[in-house]
């Protein structure tokens, strides 16, 4: 994954990320968390295929939840970082089921 940001007509900033980590991205308006949701065992190790995404609106604390694929998450990380979001944390554990349980039967 690469992030390319033009700084000056003759210079360019390129940031390369080799690994995929569920992360927290923060802007003035939102804080977006990505938590690993589905772990798949493969020959190369454990791969995360889906993420739980939590968007928290900083002004009022309201939250929105969704499930996204790894590909969608990578694209969104790149897009948000390119637009100025900061990586403020890494979420290595699953989101607590008490907070969000999609399709929960109760």
Backbone as CSV, one residue per row, in Angstrom:
resi,resn,N_x,N_y,N_z,CA_x,CA_y,CA_z,C_x,C_y,C_z
1,UNK,0.854,-1.147,0.000,0.000,0.000,0.000,0.905,1.216,0.000
2,UNK,0.582,2.201,-0.780,1.380,3.415,-0.866,0.497,4.633,-0.697
3,UNK,1.064,5.651,-0.102,0.387,6.929,-0.008,1.281,7.946,-0.673
4,UNK,0.760,8.659,-1.653,1.543,9.656,-2.372,0.879,11.003,-2.145
5,UNK,1.631,11.942,-1.599,1.103,13.267,-1.324,2.019,14.289,-1.976
6,UNK,1.471,15.106,-2.852,2.269,16.149,-3.503,2.486,17.285,-2.509
7,UNK,3.738,17.702,-2.327,4.055,18.781,-1.398,4.515,20.030,-2.131
8,UNK,5.198,19.850,-3.192,5.761,20.942,-3.967,5.816,20.440,-5.406
9,UNK,5.729,21.305,-6.387,5.727,20.818,-7.771,6.910,19.915,-8.122
10,UNK,8.043,20.080,-7.432,9.214,19.272,-7.776,9.498,18.155,-6.777
11,UNK,8.729,18.070,-5.678,8.965,17.014,-4.691,7.686,16.229,-4.452
12,UNK,7.850,15.018,-3.958,6.714,14.172,-3.663,7.058,13.337,-2.441
13,UNK,6.082,13.127,-1.553,6.257,12.315,-0.360,5.610,10.964,-0.615
14,UNK,6.367,9.882,-0.473,5.839,8.541,-0.685,6.032,7.743,0.600
15,UNK,4.944,7.147,1.094,4.993,6.337,2.302,4.526,4.936,1.934
16,UNK,5.324,3.935,2.204,4.956,2.564,1.895,4.706,1.794,3.188
17,UNK,3.618,1.039,3.208,3.271,0.205,4.351,3.253,-1.233,3.862
18,UNK,4.086,-2.083,4.458,4.205,-3.452,3.989,3.211,-4.395,4.658
19,UNK,2.799,-4.096,5.884,1.914,-4.993,6.598,0.538,-4.373,6.754
20,UNK,-0.447,-5.223,7.027,-1.807,-4.760,7.250,-2.107,-4.878,8.730
21,UNK,-2.426,-3.756,9.365,-2.769,-3.751,10.783,-4.121,-3.085,10.968
22,UNK,-4.997,-3.693,11.780,-6.222,-2.994,12.112,-5.857,-1.753,12.913
23,UNK,-6.382,-0.630,12.543,-5.909,0.595,13.163,-7.028,1.552,13.491
24,UNK,-6.635,2.607,14.186,-7.528,3.713,14.498,-7.008,4.928,13.752
25,UNK,-7.901,5.594,13.025,-7.548,6.793,12.274,-8.369,7.954,12.816
26,UNK,-7.715,9.087,13.059,-8.392,10.214,13.683,-8.255,11.475,12.844
27,UNK,-9.381,12.183,12.692,-9.410,13.513,12.089,-10.097,14.438,13.087
28,UNK,-10.267,15.693,12.728,-10.969,16.622,13.611,-12.435,16.223,13.789
29,UNK,-13.013,15.559,12.808,-14.447,15.242,12.814,-14.740,13.850,13.359
30,UNK,-13.935,12.848,12.973,-14.238,11.463,13.339,-13.007,10.724,13.861
31,UNK,-13.284,9.647,14.584,-12.283,8.651,14.948,-12.809,7.331,14.411
32,UNK,-12.042,6.696,13.526,-12.484,5.458,12.886,-11.592,4.322,13.356
33,UNK,-12.220,3.315,13.981,-11.506,2.124,14.452,-11.817,0.951,13.551
34,UNK,-10.799,0.157,13.256,-10.963,-1.098,12.531,-10.478,-2.209,13.453
35,UNK,-11.378,-3.151,13.786,-11.038,-4.275,14.652,-11.044,-5.550,13.819
36,UNK,-10.080,-6.473,14.035,-10.109,-7.746,13.300,-11.371,-8.517,13.671
37,UNK,-12.050,-9.092,12.664,-13.314,-9.783,12.919,-13.231,-11.266,12.604
38,UNK,-12.643,-11.616,11.485,-12.578,-13.020,11.077,-11.125,-13.408,10.833
39,UNK,-10.649,-14.357,11.602,-9.285,-14.849,11.448,-9.339,-16.155,10.662
40,UNK,-8.554,-16.247,9.595,-8.513,-17.437,8.753,-7.098,-18.005,8.808
41,UNK,-6.962,-19.283,9.174,-5.647,-19.920,9.224,-5.249,-20.349,7.814
42,UNK,-4.076,-19.917,7.378,-3.539,-20.306,6.079,-2.104,-20.754,6.272
43,UNK,-1.482,-21.235,5.205,-0.113,-21.730,5.295,0.859,-20.658,5.782
44,UNK,0.620,-19.409,5.380,1.516,-18.317,5.744,1.246,-17.787,7.150
45,UNK,0.278,-18.338,7.841,-0.077,-17.851,9.169,-1.547,-17.488,9.222
46,UNK,-1.890,-16.674,10.185,-3.281,-16.256,10.364,-3.513,-14.972,9.584
47,UNK,-4.559,-14.947,8.789,-4.900,-13.814,7.939,-6.243,-13.238,8.404
48,UNK,-6.335,-11.921,8.452,-7.603,-11.274,8.781,-8.337,-10.990,7.477
49,UNK,-9.554,-11.506,7.354,-10.339,-11.349,6.132,-11.411,-10.268,6.233
50,UNK,-11.875,-9.981,7.449,-12.906,-8.965,7.648,-12.587,-8.141,8.889
51,UNK,-13.110,-6.928,8.890,-12.916,-6.025,10.021,-14.255,-5.446,10.458
52,UNK,-14.384,-5.214,11.757,-15.495,-4.443,12.284,-15.037,-2.988,12.274
53,UNK,-15.818,-2.137,11.676,-15.467,-0.715,11.571,-16.398,0.083,12.478
54,UNK,-15.788,0.917,13.339,-16.567,1.786,14.212,-16.175,3.228,13.935
55,UNK,-17.148,4.033,13.546,-16.930,5.457,13.311,-17.532,6.206,14.497
56,UNK,-16.702,6.972,15.203,-17.162,7.780,16.327,-17.078,9.240,15.903
57,UNK,-18.204,9.948,16.014,-18.223,11.371,15.687,-17.762,12.147,16.914
58,UNK,-16.642,12.848,16.777,-15.993,13.489,17.913,-16.851,14.561,18.582
59,UNK,-17.719,15.227,17.847,-18.494,16.332,18.414,-19.557,15.876,19.405
60,UNK,-20.166,14.691,19.161,-21.258,14.266,20.027,-21.140,12.834,20.540
61,UNK,-20.113,12.104,20.130,-19.893,10.745,20.613,-20.765,9.678,19.965
62,UNK,-21.617,10.056,18.996,-22.426,9.051,18.307,-21.532,8.094,17.542
63,UNK,-21.959,6.825,17.457,-21.153,5.798,16.809,-21.942,5.094,15.720
64,UNK,-21.223,4.688,14.679,-21.791,3.928,13.578,-20.930,2.676,13.391
65,UNK,-21.557,1.532,13.140,-20.835,0.263,13.018,-21.098,-0.383,11.664
66,UNK,-20.088,-1.095,11.154,-20.265,-1.885,9.935,-19.169,-2.936,9.866
67,UNK,-19.350,-3.897,8.979,-18.345,-4.924,8.714,-17.819,-4.694,7.311
68,UNK,-16.486,-4.675,7.160,-15.873,-4.440,5.849,-14.854,-5.537,5.561
69,UNK,-14.622,-5.783,4.292,-13.611,-6.769,3.890,-12.219,-6.172,4.064
70,UNK,-11.209,-7.017,4.037,-9.823,-6.561,4.166,-9.460,-5.611,3.022
71,UNK,-9.917,-5.914,1.813,-9.614,-5.061,0.674,-10.235,-3.674,0.847
72,UNK,-11.487,-3.631,1.264,-12.154,-2.348,1.503,-11.445,-1.573,2.601
73,UNK,-11.038,-2.250,3.671,-10.327,-1.589,4.768,-9.014,-0.979,4.276
74,UNK,-8.247,-1.731,3.497,-6.971,-1.206,2.987,-7.184,0.037,2.136
75,UNK,-8.201,0.010,1.278,-8.492,1.178,0.444,-8.906,2.375,1.303
76,UNK,-9.732,2.122,2.309,-10.185,3.216,3.173,-9.035,3.790,3.994
77,UNK,-8.128,2.920,4.484,-6.954,3.414,5.223,-6.140,4.351,4.342
78,UNK,-5.875,3.913,3.123,-5.082,4.729,2.194,-5.756,6.072,1.931
79,UNK,-7.050,6.026,1.681,-7.802,7.236,1.363,-7.827,8.213,2.540
80,UNK,-8.101,7.697,3.728,-8.172,8.567,4.903,-6.805,9.166,5.245
81,UNK,-5.745,8.367,5.153,-4.394,8.880,5.436,-4.001,9.925,4.407
82,UNK,-4.332,9.681,3.139,-4.023,10.649,2.084,-4.761,11.970,2.300
83,UNK,-5.928,11.906,2.968,-6.710,13.111,3.242,-6.392,13.736,4.599
84,UNK,-5.333,13.273,5.250,-4.863,13.931,6.461,-5.158,13.246,7.779
85,UNK,-5.779,12.087,7.775,-6.044,11.380,9.030,-4.734,10.886,9.630
86,UNK,-4.691,10.841,10.958,-3.518,10.337,11.671,-3.809,8.954,12.215
87,UNK,-2.812,8.066,12.185,-2.938,6.767,12.832,-2.667,7.009,14.311
88,UNK,-3.692,6.785,15.150,-3.562,7.098,16.567,-3.541,5.866,17.461
89,UNK,-3.803,4.676,16.909,-3.777,3.459,17.716,-3.838,2.253,16.790
90,UNK,-3.483,1.084,17.317,-3.639,-0.187,16.617,-4.583,-1.050,17.434
91,UNK,-5.575,-1.644,16.799,-6.539,-2.514,17.466,-6.201,-3.960,17.125
92,UNK,-5.552,-4.654,18.041,-5.107,-6.012,17.772,-6.088,-7.070,18.255
93,UNK,-7.061,-6.669,19.059,-8.069,-7.596,19.583,-9.407,-7.332,18.894
94,UNK,-10.295,-8.312,18.949,-11.625,-8.128,18.384,-12.398,-7.106,19.205
95,UNK,-13.371,-6.467,18.567,-14.247,-5.536,19.266,-15.061,-6.334,20.290
96,UNK,-15.240,-5.794,21.488,-16.043,-6.505,22.491,-17.459,-6.765,21.974
97,UNK,-17.942,-7.987,22.118,-19.276,-8.356,21.636,-20.363,-7.598,22.398
98,UNK,-20.045,-7.114,23.574,-21.038,-6.339,24.326,-21.305,-4.992,23.661
99,UNK,-20.352,-4.533,22.842,-20.516,-3.251,22.141,-21.207,-3.412,20.794
100,UNK,-20.821,-4.465,20.062,-21.382,-4.655,18.720,-21.377,-6.137,18.377
101,UNK,-22.543,-6.680,18.133,-22.672,-8.074,17.740,-23.647,-8.143,16.559
102,UNK,-23.141,-8.130,15.333,-24.031,-8.162,14.177,-24.846,-9.449,14.139
103,UNK,-26.099,-9.302,13.780,-27.020,-10.428,13.644,-27.155,-11.223,14.935
104,UNK,-27.039,-10.554,16.062,-27.175,-11.233,17.347,-28.645,-11.597,17.585
105,UNK,-28.864,-12.769,18.073,-30.217,-13.218,18.394,-30.405,-13.012,19.883
106,UNK,-31.428,-12.294,20.249,-31.561,-12.018,21.672,-32.927,-12.080,22.069
